[in-house]
Amino acid sequence: MNLNVSGHHLDVTPAIRAYISEKLGRVRRHFDHVIDVHVILSVDKLLHKAEVTLRVRGKDIHAECANADLYAAIDLLVDKLDRQVIKQKDKANAKPHDALKHQPGVEP
């Protein structure tokens, strides 16, 4: 997994970079096929914004979140991203004939 962290109007310190990589480990636990992660951190007056674009096989997943605290914005961002990755994994693992089993009147 390639991790790219950049900051707009913000210096990305090693502590922030380590915090992001630690939090993205949770996403990696749920989905192994992550190719590339691009994180953009920005500050607009008192609002800290975090955006991430996650490249997985066959799809790009994008999430963004804003908060007054940068670390809280990162936490909320990883929560959103984790939900999206789990949803994508469930879609990829779904079998098309499973939908017919749950319909009334259709026998396998």
PyRosetta script that sets phi, psi and omega in degrees:
from pyrosetta import init, pose_from_sequence

init()
pose = pose_from_sequence("MNLNVSGHHLDVTPAIRAYISEKLGRVRRHFDHVIDVHVILSVDKLLHKAEVTLRVRGKDIHAECANADLYAAIDLLVDKLDRQVIKQKDKANAKPHDALKHQPGVEP")
pose.set_psi(1, 123.2)
pose.set_omega(1, 176.8)
pose.set_phi(2, -91.2)
pose.set_psi(2, 123.9)
pose.set_omega(2, -179.6)
pose.set_phi(3, -110.1)
pose.set_psi(3, 123.3)
pose.set_omega(3, 179.0)
pose.set_phi(4, -123.3)
pose.set_psi(4, 116.9)
pose.set_omega(4, -178.8)
pose.set_phi(5, -116.6)
pose.set_psi(5, 126.3)
pose.set_omega(5, 177.2)
pose.set_phi(6, -132.0)
pose.set_psi(6, 157.0)
pose.set_omega(6, -178.2)
pose.set_phi(7, -129.0)
pose.set_psi(7, 136.9)
pose.set_omega(7, 174.8)
pose.set_phi(8, -108.6)
pose.set_psi(8, 119.7)
pose.set_omega(8, -175.7)
pose.set_phi(9, 60.7)
pose.set_psi(9, 32.4)
pose.set_omega(9, -175.4)
pose.set_phi(10, -157.0)
pose.set_psi(10, 135.7)
pose.set_omega(10, 174.1)
pose.set_phi(11, -88.6)
pose.set_psi(11, 128.2)
pose.set_omega(11, 179.3)
pose.set_phi(12, -88.3)
pose.set_psi(12, 109.4)
pose.set_omega(12, -178.5)
pose.set_phi(13, -86.4)
pose.set_psi(13, 161.8)
pose.set_omega(13, 176.0)
pose.set_phi(14, -59.6)
pose.set_psi(14, -30.3)
pose.set_omega(14, 178.6)
pose.set_phi(15, -67.1)
pose.set_psi(15, -41.5)
pose.set_omega(15, 178.1)
pose.set_phi(16, -66.6)
pose.set_psi(16, -42.5)
pose.set_omega(16, 179.8)
pose.set_phi(17, -62.4)
pose.set_psi(17, -41.5)
pose.set_omega(17, 178.6)
pose.set_phi(18, -67.1)
pose.set_psi(18, -38.3)
pose.set_omega(18, 179.2)
pose.set_phi(19, -63.9)
pose.set_psi(19, -42.7)
pose.set_omega(19, 179.3)
pose.set_phi(20, -65.1)
pose.set_psi(20, -45.3)
pose.set_omega(20, -179.0)
pose.set_phi(21, -65.9)
pose.set_psi(21, -34.2)
pose.set_omega(21, 176.9)
pose.set_phi(22, -65.8)
pose.set_psi(22, -43.9)
pose.set_omega(22, -179.5)
pose.set_phi(23, -68.6)
pose.set_psi(23, -36.5)
pose.set_omega(23, 179.8)
pose.set_phi(24, -72.7)
pose.set_psi(24, -12.7)
pose.set_omega(24, 173.9)
pose.set_phi(25, -61.6)
pose.set_psi(25, -29.9)
pose.set_omega(25, 177.9)
pose.set_phi(26, -66.1)
pose.set_psi(26, -39.2)
pose.set_omega(26, 177.3)
pose.set_phi(27, -66.5)
pose.set_psi(27, -39.2)
pose.set_omega(27, -179.6)
pose.set_phi(28, -64.4)
pose.set_psi(28, -31.5)
pose.set_omega(28, 177.5)
pose.set_phi(29, -64.9)
pose.set_psi(29, -36.1)
pose.set_omega(29, -177.3)
pose.set_phi(30, -82.1)
pose.set_psi(30, -28.1)
pose.set_omega(30, -173.1)
pose.set_phi(31, -144.1)
pose.set_psi(31, 117.6)
pose.set_omega(31, -174.2)
pose.set_phi(32, -83.3)
pose.set_psi(32, -20.1)
pose.set_omega(32, -169.7)
pose.set_phi(33, -93.0)
pose.set_psi(33, 41.6)
pose.set_omega(33, 177.8)
pose.set_phi(34, -83.6)
pose.set_psi(34, 124.6)
pose.set_omega(34, -178.2)
pose.set_phi(35, -91.7)
pose.set_psi(35, -50.6)
pose.set_omega(35, -171.8)
pose.set_phi(36, -148.2)
pose.set_psi(36, 143.2)
pose.set_omega(36, 176.5)
pose.set_phi(37, -128.9)
pose.set_psi(37, 126.7)
pose.set_omega(37, 178.5)
pose.set_phi(38, -121.4)
pose.set_psi(38, 116.5)
pose.set_omega(38, -177.4)
pose.set_phi(39, -112.0)
pose.set_psi(39, 132.0)
pose.set_omega(39, 176.3)
pose.set_phi(40, -120.5)
pose.set_psi(40, 123.5)
pose.set_omega(40, 177.0)
pose.set_phi(41, -110.2)
pose.set_psi(41, 135.2)
pose.set_omega(41, -179.9)
pose.set_phi(42, -143.7)
pose.set_psi(42, 159.4)
pose.set_omega(42, 179.2)
pose.set_phi(43, -127.5)
pose.set_psi(43, 130.0)
pose.set_omega(43, 175.5)
pose.set_phi(44, -128.9)
pose.set_psi(44, 102.5)
pose.set_omega(44, -173.1)
pose.set_phi(45, 56.4)
pose.set_psi(45, -107.8)
pose.set_omega(45, -178.5)
pose.set_phi(46, -105.3)
pose.set_psi(46, 6.5)
pose.set_omega(46, -176.0)
pose.set_phi(47, -106.7)
pose.set_psi(47, 121.6)
pose.set_omega(47, 177.3)
pose.set_phi(48, -95.2)
pose.set_psi(48, 132.7)
pose.set_omega(48, -177.2)
pose.set_phi(49, -124.0)
pose.set_psi(49, 137.4)
pose.set_omega(49, 178.0)
pose.set_phi(50, -126.1)
pose.set_psi(50, 131.2)
pose.set_omega(50, 178.0)
pose.set_phi(51, -127.0)
pose.set_psi(51, 147.5)
pose.set_omega(51, 177.0)
pose.set_phi(52, -140.8)
pose.set_psi(52, 140.1)
pose.set_omega(52, 171.4)
pose.set_phi(53, -121.2)
pose.set_psi(53, 119.3)
pose.set_omega(53, -176.2)
pose.set_phi(54, -110.5)
pose.set_psi(54, 120.6)
pose.set_omega(54, 179.0)
pose.set_phi(55, -98.0)
pose.set_psi(55, 119.2)
pose.set_omega(55, 174.8)
pose.set_phi(56, -119.6)
pose.set_psi(56, 172.1)
pose.set_omega(56, -177.8)
pose.set_phi(57, -61.7)
pose.set_psi(57, 114.6)
pose.set_omega(57, 175.5)
pose.set_phi(58, 87.2)
pose.set_psi(58, -1.4)
pose.set_omega(58, -175.6)
pose.set_phi(59, -161.1)
pose.set_psi(59, 149.4)
pose.set_omega(59, 170.8)
pose.set_phi(60, -109.6)
pose.set_psi(60, 132.1)
pose.set_omega(60, -179.6)
pose.set_phi(61, -113.4)
pose.set_psi(61, 127.3)
pose.set_omega(61, -177.5)
pose.set_phi(62, -121.6)
pose.set_psi(62, 139.0)
pose.set_omega(62, 176.1)
pose.set_phi(63, -146.4)
pose.set_psi(63, 149.5)
pose.set_omega(63, 175.9)
pose.set_phi(64, -145.4)
pose.set_psi(64, 153.1)
pose.set_omega(64, -177.9)
pose.set_phi(65, -153.0)
pose.set_psi(65, 148.5)
pose.set_omega(65, 179.3)
pose.set_phi(66, -131.8)
pose.set_psi(66, 144.9)
pose.set_omega(66, -179.5)
pose.set_phi(67, -159.0)
pose.set_psi(67, 167.7)
pose.set_omega(67, 178.5)
pose.set_phi(68, -73.1)
pose.set_psi(68, -25.0)
pose.set_omega(68, 179.8)
pose.set_phi(69, -111.4)
pose.set_psi(69, 134.4)
pose.set_omega(69, -177.3)
pose.set_phi(70, -65.0)
pose.set_psi(70, -43.0)
pose.set_omega(70, -178.9)
pose.set_phi(71, -66.5)
pose.set_psi(71, -35.6)
pose.set_omega(71, 176.2)
pose.set_phi(72, -67.6)
pose.set_psi(72, -37.5)
pose.set_omega(72, 177.3)
pose.set_phi(73, -64.3)
pose.set_psi(73, -39.2)
pose.set_omega(73, 177.8)
pose.set_phi(74, -65.8)
pose.set_psi(74, -42.1)
pose.set_omega(74, 178.6)
pose.set_phi(75, -61.3)
pose.set_psi(75, -46.3)
pose.set_omega(75, 179.1)
pose.set_phi(76, -65.3)
pose.set_psi(76, -36.7)
pose.set_omega(76, 178.4)
pose.set_phi(77, -63.2)
pose.set_psi(77, -44.2)
pose.set_omega(77, -179.4)
pose.set_phi(78, -67.7)
pose.set_psi(78, -34.5)
pose.set_omega(78, 175.7)
pose.set_phi(79, -62.7)
pose.set_psi(79, -45.6)
pose.set_omega(79, 178.1)
pose.set_phi(80, -62.6)
pose.set_psi(80, -44.9)
pose.set_omega(80, -178.3)
pose.set_phi(81, -64.1)
pose.set_psi(81, -38.8)
pose.set_omega(81, 179.6)
pose.set_phi(82, -63.2)
pose.set_psi(82, -42.5)
pose.set_omega(82, 177.9)
pose.set_phi(83, -63.4)
pose.set_psi(83, -40.9)
pose.set_omega(83, -179.6)
pose.set_phi(84, -67.1)
pose.set_psi(84, -39.1)
pose.set_omega(84, -179.8)
pose.set_phi(85, -67.2)
pose.set_psi(85, -41.0)
pose.set_omega(85, 178.3)
pose.set_phi(86, -64.2)
pose.set_psi(86, -40.5)
pose.set_omega(86, 178.1)
pose.set_phi(87, -64.0)
pose.set_psi(87, -42.3)
pose.set_omega(87, 178.4)
pose.set_phi(88, -64.7)
pose.set_psi(88, -39.8)
pose.set_omega(88, 179.4)
pose.set_phi(89, -65.7)
pose.set_psi(89, -41.2)
pose.set_omega(89, 178.0)
pose.set_phi(90, -64.3)
pose.set_psi(90, -39.0)
pose.set_omega(90, 177.7)
pose.set_phi(91, -65.3)
pose.set_psi(91, -40.1)
pose.set_omega(91, -178.2)
pose.set_phi(92, -69.6)
pose.set_psi(92, -32.6)
pose.set_omega(92, -177.2)
pose.set_phi(93, -89.9)
pose.set_psi(93, -7.2)
pose.set_omega(93, -179.3)
pose.set_phi(94, -70.0)
pose.set_psi(94, 139.9)
pose.set_omega(94, 178.2)
pose.set_phi(95, -100.3)
pose.set_psi(95, 135.4)
pose.set_omega(95, -175.2)
pose.set_phi(96, -63.5)
pose.set_psi(96, -30.4)
pose.set_omega(96, -178.5)
pose.set_phi(97, -78.8)
pose.set_psi(97, -11.1)
pose.set_omega(97, 176.7)
pose.set_phi(98, -67.9)
pose.set_psi(98, -28.0)
pose.set_omega(98, -179.3)
pose.set_phi(99, -67.3)
pose.set_psi(99, -31.2)
pose.set_omega(99, -179.4)
pose.set_phi(100, -72.1)
pose.set_psi(100, -27.0)
pose.set_omega(100, -178.5)
pose.set_phi(101, -67.0)
pose.set_psi(101, -29.6)
pose.set_omega(101, -173.7)
pose.set_phi(102, -94.6)
pose.set_psi(102, 1.4)
pose.set_omega(102, 177.9)
pose.set_phi(103, -89.5)
pose.set_psi(103, 137.8)
pose.set_omega(103, 178.9)
pose.set_phi(104, -70.6)
pose.set_psi(104, 140.5)
pose.set_omega(104, 177.7)
pose.set_phi(105, 89.4)
pose.set_psi(105, -5.4)
pose.set_omega(105, -179.6)
pose.set_phi(106, -109.1)
pose.set_psi(106, 123.3)
pose.set_omega(106, 179.3)
pose.set_phi(107, -105.5)
pose.set_psi(107, 139.0)
pose.set_omega(107, -178.7)
pose.set_phi(108, -73.0)
pose.dump_pdb("model.pdb")
